[in-house]
Amino acid sequence: MSGTTRDEVTLWLGLSRYFVDVSYPLTRALPAKIRIKDPDLYHFWVDTRSRGWKLGAVDIPFAAMQRAGYADLYSYRYDWDEQADNYFVPFSEVLGAAHASEIAFIMGAPMYGAIGDFMYPDTDSAREMTEVMMTAWGAFAREGSPQLPSGMPWPRYDSDAPSFMRLDVGGQLGISEDVPSRDELLGRVAKSQAVSELERCLLVWELVTAVGIPNYESYRLWQDGRCATVDAPGEKRRIREALEAEYGSVYFSG
């Protein structure tokens, strides 16, 4: 059984000064207010990179395992994001279904220290998510196949018609066939109006080098060399240095 979270990269991007503004509109005695600078850019980046992460970490390896003769393969994506937003922090956006956030529901205990109270509120939804996760992983450990409390079937992974179990609550729990290929993801990046041309190339770079086996040549050749003159690592370094010069760190730490 293998899977990712819907918002894998928010654990980094959600507190990155490139994507969020931080202010103290009332007093510095109160927590900082975090605001996403450009919601369209942020959400497109999170969605695209997280889908690329799943492709490289789940779908491509599973397809190879299936070709090698392994049949008992079960894919999932964890989507639960029902944290309570407040005046200071839109938790459901800056964290949401962040990397590794599903582990707490498997273990039945919060993570992330003090922020855990916000990440895992004591609600009916969180308790339902806990039951879903503990039931699925308990069954997988005992029997080799995951089960859900409702008895909903969880089919094996098939690379000819890839799908995954969307782990969430209520009507959002169920099988999804929304599994775009890398070419489809790159096509979305090519057409997106949410990114600048430089950001487009940086996102392409991350899609072809950051998860799975890096393919540097595909970056150079993408869209007939559209990004061939953009030194993505150099541009990322320049952005990092500018943020550090202005804020002392790329990330807001409290």
N, C-alpha and C positions, 0 to 999 in steps of 0.2 A: 504494500500500500504506500503510495507516494502522492504528495500534493504540495501546493503552495497556498499563499493567502492572496486575496483579491488585491490588496494594497501593499504588496511586499515592500516597496521602497519608501513608504511614508515614515518609517522609523528614522530615516535619514533626511528626506526632503521636507518633512513636516516641520522641522526645526532649522532648516537651512536658510540663512539670511538672503540667499538668492531668491527664494520663493516666498518668504514671510517677512512682514514688518513687525517690529516689536515696539510698543510704546507704554507709557505710564500716564494714562489720561486723567487719573484721579490723584494718586500719590504713590511715591515709591515704597510706602509702607504696605501697599497692597500688591498682589501679583501683577506681573506684566500682562498687557493685552496683546495677543498674537492674532494677526490678520494676514490672510493669504493675499499677496499682492495682485496676482493675476489668476483668478480661479480657472479660466479656460486653459491657460498654459499648465498650471499645476495639475489639474485633473487629467489632462491629456497625457502629460509626462508620466504621472503615476500609473495610469491605466496601461499605456503602451509598454513601459518598462516592466511592469508586473506581469503582463501577458508574455513578454519576451522571457522573463525569468521562468515562468511555468513551462514554456516551450522547451527551453534548454535544460531544465531540471527534471521534468516529468515526461513530456510527450515524446521527445526525441529518444531519451534513454529507454522508455517503455517500448517504443517501436523496435528498437534494437533488441531488447530482451525477448519480445514476441517472436522476432525472426530467429532468435537463438533457441526457441522452443519453450520458453516460459509462458504459461497460460494464466496462472492465478495472479493477475495484475489488477489493482484497484486504484483508480485515480480520483482525486478530490481537489476542490478549491474551497477554502474557508472564507466566507463572505460576511460574517456577523460584524456589524459596526454600530450597534445601538447604545453607544456611550451618550451620556447627557452633555450636550453643549452648554456653555454658559457665557456670560458677558466677556470673560477674559480669554477663553480658549475654545475654539470649535473642535472638540476632541474627535468627533466622528469624521472629520476631514483630515486633521493633522496626524491622527493615528489610525482610526478606523480599523479595518482588518489588516493590521500591520504584521510585518515579519515576526513569526514565532508567537503571535498573540493567542493562537489556538491552544498552545500547550497548557495554559492555565485551566482551560475547560476540560482537558483530558485528565489533569491531575486533581481537579476540583478545588484549586486554591489560587488566589490572585498572584500576579507577578508585578514587576516594575516598582516595587517598594511603595513609597507614599503615593505615587501617581496611580497605583493599582485600584484605589477606591474610585477613581474616575474611569479607568479603563474597564473595570469589571463591576458595574453598579449592582446593588442588591435588588434586582428586578425579576419579574416573572420571565422576561425574555432571556436574561442571563441564566436563570435556573433551567430553562428549557434547553438552552445551548449546551449547558453542562451535561444534561441527560443525554443529548444527542451524541456528544463527543465521547463520553465515558462508555456508553453502550457500544458505539462503533469500535472503539479501540479494545474494549474488553472482549468483544466477540472475535475480533481479529487475532488477539493474543491466544484465545482458547481454541479457536476453530480454523484459523487461517483465512477467514473471510469476514469482512465487516458487516454488521447488522445495524439497523436503525430502530428506535423505539416503536415507530409506527408499523414496522414490518415491511416498509417500502423496499422493493428489490434494489440491490446495488449491483449492476451488471459488471462483468469483467471488462477491462480495457481492450479495445480493438483498434489497431492503428488504421484499419481500412475505413472505419467510421468512428473516429475518436470522440469520446464524450467524457464527462466527469461528474461526480456527485458534488453539487453545490451545497456546502454545509452552512445552513442558516436556520432560521426558525420560521414556523408558520408556512405560508404558501411559497416562501423563498427556498425552502428545502426541496431539492429534487435534482434530476438529471439535466445537464445542459450539454448541448452540442456546439457551444460557442468556442471553438478551438481554431483560431486563425493560424495560418502558417507564417513563417518568417517573412516570406515574400508579401503576404497580405498585410502584415504589420508595417513593413517598409513602404508599401503602397499608401497606407494611411498617413504615414509620416510625410511622404512626398506631397500629399494633397492638403495637409492640415494648414488652416489659417491661424492656428493658436500659437505657432512657433515662428520665430524669426529665421532667416536663412542660416545664420550661425547655429542657433539652437537646433535646427533641423539636422544639421550635420553632426552635432554632438550626440543627438538622440540616435541617429543611425549608427554612429561609432559604438555606442553602448549596446545597441541591439545585436551587433555582429561580433563584439569582442568581450562583453562583460559576463555572459552566462554561457556555459557549454564550451565548445572548442572555438577559440578565436579565429576569425577569418578576416585578416587584415586586407587581403587582396579584394574581397568583396566590397569593402569600404571604398577603396580607390576606384573601383569600376562602377559603383552604384550610380544609376541614372546617367550613364555615359560620362562619368567623371564629374558629376555635379559637386561633389565634396572633395575632389582629389587635391585641390590646393589648400584645403583647410586642415591645418595641423591640430587635430582634435585634442591629443594629450597636451600640447602646448597651450591651446586656448583654455582648456580646463584649468591648467596651472595658473594662467594669467587671471582668470576669474577668481580662483581661490586666493591668490595673493592680494587682489584688490579688496576682497571681502575682509581678509585678515588685517589689511592696512586700515580699513574703515572701522571695523568692529572688534578687532582683536582675535576673532575666531570666525570660522565659517558657520558655526552652529550656535544658536542661542541655548545657554545652559541654565537659565534661571535668574 
